[in-house]
Amino acid sequence: MKRNLLTLLAASAIALGGFVALQAQPGPGGHGPWHGHEFGLEGITEKLNLTSDQQTKVQPILDAAKPQIRAIHQEAMQKMKTVIDNTLSQIRPLLTADQQKKLDAIQKAHQDMMNAHKELHDATQE
């Protein structure tokens, strides 16, 4: 039972890591999934009903914040990957040989998914 729980935890960590990593990947046009949203800044000019003069003044401020937000997000994703990798390295010795093979298969499937996503992204950039 304990091993099943550990396997489930490992699979969940990998799946979550994959989901988060995918979310961090730029989408078509080189923009992340929050392009235009920038973590809460989505449509701020429309929501506040800013005048065109206000929009002209606000847009450079928003544009300056976007790279900072992306950098923070990317750093957080890398830290999470480190934690997930560390967690799995601690769990792995507790697994049976069959469970380790299953974990390897899950990790390979995750890597294949990430590679396919990157290929798709690269193809849409051409």
C-alpha positions as CSV (number, residue, x, y, z in Angstrom):
1,M,0.0,0.0,0.0
2,K,2.8,2.4,1.0
3,R,4.6,1.7,-2.3
4,N,1.5,2.2,-4.3
5,L,1.1,5.6,-2.6
6,L,4.7,6.4,-3.4
7,T,4.3,5.5,-7.0
8,L,1.1,7.6,-7.2
9,L,3.0,10.5,-5.6
10,A,5.9,10.1,-8.1
11,A,3.5,9.9,-11.1
12,S,1.6,12.9,-9.8
13,A,4.8,14.9,-9.3
14,I,5.9,14.1,-12.9
15,A,2.5,15.0,-14.3
16,L,2.3,18.2,-12.4
17,G,5.9,19.1,-13.4
18,G,5.0,18.4,-17.0
19,F,1.9,20.5,-16.8
20,V,3.7,23.4,-15.2
21,A,6.6,23.1,-17.6
22,L,4.1,23.2,-20.5
23,Q,2.5,26.2,-19.1
24,A,5.9,27.9,-18.9
25,Q,6.7,27.2,-22.5
26,P,6.2,29.9,-25.1
27,G,3.3,29.4,-27.4
28,P,2.8,30.4,-31.0
29,G,4.3,33.7,-31.7
30,G,6.9,33.3,-29.0
31,H,4.5,34.3,-26.3
32,G,3.7,32.3,-23.1
33,P,0.3,31.1,-22.3
34,W,-0.4,34.3,-20.4
35,H,0.5,36.5,-23.4
36,G,-1.5,39.6,-22.9
37,H,-2.6,38.3,-19.5
38,E,0.7,38.6,-17.7
39,F,-0.5,37.1,-14.5
40,G,-3.3,39.5,-13.6
41,L,-2.6,42.3,-16.0
42,E,-5.0,40.9,-18.6
43,G,-7.0,43.6,-20.2
44,I,-6.3,46.1,-17.4
45,T,-6.6,48.9,-19.9
46,E,-10.0,47.7,-21.0
47,K,-11.2,46.9,-17.5
48,L,-10.3,50.3,-16.2
49,N,-11.8,51.9,-19.3
50,L,-8.6,54.0,-19.8
51,T,-8.6,56.8,-22.3
52,S,-6.2,56.5,-25.2
53,D,-3.9,59.0,-23.5
54,Q,-3.9,56.9,-20.3
55,Q,-3.3,53.7,-22.4
56,T,-0.3,55.4,-24.1
57,K,1.2,56.1,-20.6
58,V,0.3,52.8,-19.0
59,Q,1.4,50.4,-21.9
60,P,5.1,51.0,-21.4
61,I,4.7,50.3,-17.7
62,L,3.0,47.0,-18.5
63,D,5.5,46.2,-21.2
64,A,8.4,46.7,-18.7
65,A,6.7,44.4,-16.2
66,K,6.2,41.5,-18.6
67,P,9.9,40.3,-18.8
68,Q,10.2,40.6,-15.0
69,I,7.1,38.5,-14.5
70,R,8.3,35.9,-17.1
71,A,11.7,35.7,-15.4
72,I,10.1,35.1,-12.0
73,H,7.8,32.5,-13.5
74,Q,10.7,30.7,-15.2
75,E,12.8,30.7,-12.0
76,A,9.9,29.3,-10.1
77,M,9.4,26.5,-12.7
78,Q,13.1,25.6,-12.5
79,K,13.0,25.5,-8.7
80,M,9.9,23.3,-8.8
81,K,11.7,21.0,-11.3
82,T,14.6,20.7,-8.9
83,V,12.3,19.8,-6.0
84,I,10.5,17.2,-8.1
85,D,13.8,15.7,-9.3
86,N,15.1,15.6,-5.7
87,T,11.8,14.0,-4.5
88,L,11.9,11.3,-7.2
89,S,15.5,10.5,-6.4
90,Q,14.6,9.9,-2.8
91,I,11.5,7.8,-3.7
92,R,13.2,5.7,-6.4
93,P,15.2,3.5,-4.0
94,L,12.0,2.7,-2.1
95,L,10.4,1.2,-5.3
96,T,10.5,-2.3,-6.5
97,A,12.2,-3.0,-9.8
98,D,8.8,-3.1,-11.6
99,Q,7.8,0.2,-10.0
100,Q,11.2,1.7,-11.0
101,K,10.6,0.6,-14.6
102,K,7.1,2.2,-14.5
103,L,8.6,5.4,-13.1
104,D,11.2,5.3,-15.9
105,A,8.4,4.9,-18.5
106,I,6.5,7.8,-17.0
107,Q,9.5,10.0,-17.1
108,K,10.3,9.0,-20.7
109,A,6.7,9.7,-21.7
110,H,6.9,13.1,-20.0
111,Q,10.2,13.9,-21.8
112,D,8.7,12.7,-25.1
113,M,5.7,15.0,-24.5
114,M,8.0,18.0,-23.8
115,N,10.0,17.3,-26.9
116,A,6.9,17.1,-29.0
117,H,5.6,20.3,-27.6
118,K,9.0,22.0,-28.4
119,E,8.9,20.6,-31.9
120,L,5.4,22.0,-32.4
121,H,6.5,25.4,-31.0
122,D,9.5,25.5,-33.2
123,A,7.5,24.5,-36.3
124,T,5.0,27.3,-35.7
125,Q,7.9,29.8,-35.5
126,E,9.1,29.1,-39.0
